[in-house]
């Protein structure tokens, strides 16, 4: 583990405290231009329960009946009624994005997979990056917003669902995450993801406002349109 990753883990509450967390419940606002492109023009206001020990997220109010549960796991996504009956499901859900381009429309199960692995990653970072199989190395210092951010390059193991295999994480002098750079393999977008408004919940730091913009070789398009915006309205860390 790099010194930078170790410092980030301590800044987010420490590994010992994190090991005591069972799940994180989030109610959030979800919108953005990319959602419109993918066929979801409404401002969504879902809630979810994120199992941080297993790769599983259960959503409600992503669409349809508000009592429906939209369930993500790495190898299966499905929508079920309140009584547990399955409305639709998809196994090996990442394969369903094969051949997609940026303009490709998503169905409900595409959306479930995308926001499922994304939310699971977001609440688990930086602790997730210390697990076996992750490869990390510190890159040079990045200057942005009159701040110096230390950059961590991370290569994910093949079996961990994520936006893409290689990503960059930018940490401020307080070792809290400021930005993430990645290519969304399933959405075909090149993104800079800004992490704002960190708050402490039972000693665990969680970013509660996330803005994703496009990125080119010239840098992040901060003044451009927002691809995705996630605003965490309510967070509960469960032990």
C-alpha positions as CSV (number, residue, x, y, z in Angstrom):
1,X,0.0,0.0,0.0
2,X,1.3,3.5,-0.9
3,X,1.8,6.1,1.8
4,X,-0.8,8.2,0.0
5,X,-3.4,5.5,0.1
6,X,-2.7,4.8,3.8
7,X,-3.1,8.5,4.6
8,X,-6.4,8.7,2.7
9,X,-7.7,5.7,4.6
10,X,-6.9,7.4,7.9
11,X,-8.5,10.6,6.7
12,X,-11.7,8.8,5.9
13,X,-12.0,7.2,9.3
14,X,-9.4,4.4,9.4
15,X,-9.6,0.8,8.4
16,X,-10.5,-0.5,11.8
17,X,-13.6,1.7,12.0
18,X,-14.5,0.8,8.4
19,X,-14.4,-2.9,9.1
20,X,-17.2,-2.3,11.6
21,X,-19.5,-0.9,8.9
22,X,-22.1,-3.3,7.5
23,X,-24.0,-1.0,5.0
24,X,-24.5,2.6,4.0
25,X,-28.0,3.8,3.2
26,X,-28.3,6.8,0.9
27,X,-31.2,8.9,-0.3
28,X,-30.0,11.1,-3.2
29,X,-30.9,13.3,-6.2
30,X,-29.7,11.9,-9.5
31,X,-29.7,13.9,-12.7
32,X,-27.6,15.1,-15.6
33,X,-27.2,15.3,-19.4
34,X,-25.8,11.8,-19.7
35,X,-29.0,10.4,-18.1
36,X,-31.0,12.2,-20.8
37,X,-28.8,10.7,-23.5
38,X,-29.3,7.2,-22.1
39,X,-33.1,7.6,-22.1
40,X,-33.8,8.8,-18.5
41,X,-34.8,12.4,-18.8
42,X,-36.4,12.7,-15.4
43,X,-34.8,14.0,-12.2
44,X,-34.6,10.8,-10.2
45,X,-34.8,10.7,-6.4
46,X,-33.9,7.2,-5.4
47,X,-32.8,5.6,-2.2
48,X,-30.4,2.7,-1.8
49,X,-28.9,0.4,0.7
50,X,-25.3,-0.4,-0.1
51,X,-23.8,-3.6,1.4
52,X,-20.1,-2.7,1.7
53,X,-19.1,-6.3,2.7
54,X,-20.7,-7.9,-0.3
55,X,-21.0,-6.4,-3.8
56,X,-24.8,-5.7,-3.5
57,X,-27.0,-2.6,-3.7
58,X,-30.7,-2.4,-3.4
59,X,-32.5,0.6,-4.8
60,X,-36.0,2.0,-4.6
61,X,-37.7,4.7,-6.7
62,X,-35.4,4.4,-9.7
63,X,-38.6,4.1,-11.8
64,X,-41.9,2.3,-12.0
65,X,-43.7,1.4,-8.8
66,X,-42.0,3.1,-5.8
67,X,-42.3,-0.2,-3.9
68,X,-40.2,-2.1,-6.5
69,X,-36.7,-3.0,-5.6
70,X,-34.0,-2.6,-8.2
71,X,-31.1,-5.0,-7.1
72,X,-27.5,-4.9,-8.3
73,X,-24.9,-7.6,-7.8
74,X,-21.8,-8.1,-9.9
75,X,-23.2,-11.0,-11.9
76,X,-26.9,-10.4,-11.8
77,X,-29.3,-7.4,-11.8
78,X,-33.1,-7.7,-11.3
79,X,-36.2,-5.8,-10.4
80,X,-38.6,-7.3,-8.0
81,X,-42.0,-6.5,-6.5
82,X,-42.6,-5.9,-2.8
83,X,-43.7,-9.6,-2.5
84,X,-40.3,-10.8,-3.9
85,X,-41.6,-11.8,-7.3
86,X,-39.1,-11.0,-10.1
87,X,-40.3,-8.6,-12.8
88,X,-37.2,-8.8,-15.0
89,X,-33.6,-9.9,-14.6
90,X,-30.3,-10.1,-16.4
91,X,-27.3,-12.3,-15.7
92,X,-23.8,-11.3,-16.7
93,X,-25.1,-7.7,-16.9
94,X,-21.9,-6.0,-18.1
95,X,-22.1,-8.1,-21.3
96,X,-25.3,-6.3,-22.2
97,X,-23.3,-3.1,-22.9
98,X,-21.3,-4.8,-25.7
99,X,-21.4,-2.7,-28.9
100,X,-22.8,0.4,-27.1
101,X,-21.7,3.9,-28.1
102,X,-22.3,7.1,-26.3
103,X,-25.7,7.6,-27.8
104,X,-26.9,4.1,-27.1
105,X,-30.1,4.0,-25.0
106,X,-30.3,2.0,-21.8
107,X,-33.1,-0.1,-20.4
108,X,-34.0,-0.3,-16.7
109,X,-31.5,-3.1,-16.1
110,X,-28.6,-1.2,-17.8
111,X,-29.3,1.6,-15.4
112,X,-29.5,-0.7,-12.4
113,X,-26.0,-2.1,-13.2
114,X,-24.4,1.2,-13.8
115,X,-25.6,3.1,-10.8
116,X,-25.3,-0.1,-8.7
117,X,-21.6,-0.6,-9.2
118,X,-21.0,3.2,-9.1
119,X,-22.6,3.7,-5.7
120,X,-20.9,0.7,-4.3
121,X,-17.5,2.0,-5.4
122,X,-18.2,5.6,-4.3
123,X,-19.0,4.8,-0.6
124,X,-16.2,2.1,-0.4
125,X,-13.3,4.3,-1.7
126,X,-10.6,4.6,-0.4
127,X,-10.9,1.5,1.7
128,X,-11.8,-0.7,-1.3
129,X,-8.4,0.2,-2.9
130,X,-6.5,-1.6,-0.2
131,X,-8.0,-5.0,-0.9
132,X,-5.9,-7.8,-2.4
133,X,-5.5,-7.6,-6.2
134,X,-5.5,-3.8,-6.5
135,X,-2.3,-2.2,-7.8
136,X,-1.6,1.4,-6.8
137,X,1.2,3.9,-7.4
138,X,1.5,7.6,-6.8
139,X,2.0,9.9,-9.8
140,X,3.1,13.5,-9.9
141,X,1.4,16.4,-8.1
142,X,-1.6,18.0,-9.9
143,X,-2.4,21.7,-9.7
144,X,-6.0,22.8,-9.8
145,X,-8.2,25.5,-8.1
146,X,-5.1,27.0,-6.5
147,X,-4.5,23.6,-4.7
148,X,-2.0,20.9,-5.1
149,X,-3.5,17.4,-5.3
150,X,-1.6,14.2,-5.0
151,X,-2.5,11.6,-7.6
152,X,-3.0,7.9,-7.1
153,X,-3.2,5.6,-10.1
154,X,-5.2,2.4,-9.4
155,X,-5.5,-0.7,-11.5
156,X,-8.6,-2.7,-10.5
157,X,-8.7,-6.5,-10.3
158,X,-10.7,-8.0,-13.2
159,X,-13.5,-9.3,-11.0
160,X,-14.3,-6.0,-9.2
161,X,-17.0,-4.1,-11.1
162,X,-16.0,-0.5,-11.8
163,X,-16.1,2.3,-14.4
164,X,-12.9,1.0,-15.9
165,X,-9.8,-1.0,-15.0
166,X,-7.3,1.9,-14.6
167,X,-8.4,5.1,-12.8
168,X,-6.8,8.2,-11.2
169,X,-7.7,9.5,-7.8
170,X,-6.7,13.1,-6.8
171,X,-6.4,13.8,-3.0
172,X,-6.1,17.2,-1.4
173,X,-3.6,18.1,1.4
174,X,-6.2,16.8,3.9
175,X,-6.1,13.5,2.0
176,X,-9.8,13.7,1.1
177,X,-10.7,12.9,-2.5
178,X,-11.1,15.9,-4.8
179,X,-11.4,14.2,-8.2
180,X,-11.5,10.9,-10.1
181,X,-10.6,10.4,-13.7
182,X,-11.8,7.4,-15.7
183,X,-13.4,6.2,-18.9
184,X,-16.9,4.8,-18.3
185,X,-16.6,1.5,-20.3
186,X,-20.4,0.9,-20.2
187,X,-21.4,4.5,-21.0
188,X,-18.5,5.3,-23.4
189,X,-17.7,8.6,-21.7
190,X,-14.4,10.1,-20.7
191,X,-15.0,11.7,-17.4
192,X,-13.6,13.9,-14.6
193,X,-15.6,13.3,-11.5
194,X,-15.4,16.0,-8.8
195,X,-16.0,15.0,-5.1
196,X,-17.5,17.8,-2.9
197,X,-19.0,18.4,0.5
198,X,-17.4,15.6,2.6
199,X,-19.3,14.9,5.9
200,X,-18.6,12.6,8.8
201,X,-21.1,9.8,9.7
202,X,-20.1,7.9,12.8
203,X,-16.5,8.8,12.1
204,X,-16.6,7.7,8.4
205,X,-16.1,10.5,5.8
206,X,-18.4,10.4,2.9
207,X,-18.5,12.7,-0.1
208,X,-22.1,14.0,-0.4
209,X,-22.0,15.9,-3.7
210,X,-20.6,14.4,-6.9
211,X,-20.4,16.2,-10.3
212,X,-19.2,14.4,-13.4
213,X,-18.0,16.4,-16.5
214,X,-16.4,15.4,-19.7
215,X,-12.6,15.3,-20.1
216,X,-10.3,15.8,-23.1
217,X,-6.5,15.9,-23.5
218,X,-6.8,19.5,-22.6
219,X,-8.3,18.7,-19.2
220,X,-11.7,18.6,-17.5
221,X,-14.5,20.6,-19.0
222,X,-15.5,22.2,-15.7
223,X,-17.5,25.0,-17.3
224,X,-19.4,22.6,-19.6
225,X,-22.5,20.6,-19.0
226,X,-22.9,18.2,-16.1
227,X,-23.0,14.6,-17.3
228,X,-24.1,13.2,-13.9
229,X,-24.9,15.0,-10.7
230,X,-25.4,13.0,-7.4
231,X,-26.5,14.9,-4.4
232,X,-26.8,12.8,-1.2
233,X,-29.7,14.2,0.8
234,X,-29.6,11.7,3.6
235,X,-26.9,9.2,4.7
236,X,-26.9,6.5,7.4
237,X,-23.9,4.4,8.2
238,X,-25.0,1.1,9.7
239,X,-22.9,-1.2,11.8
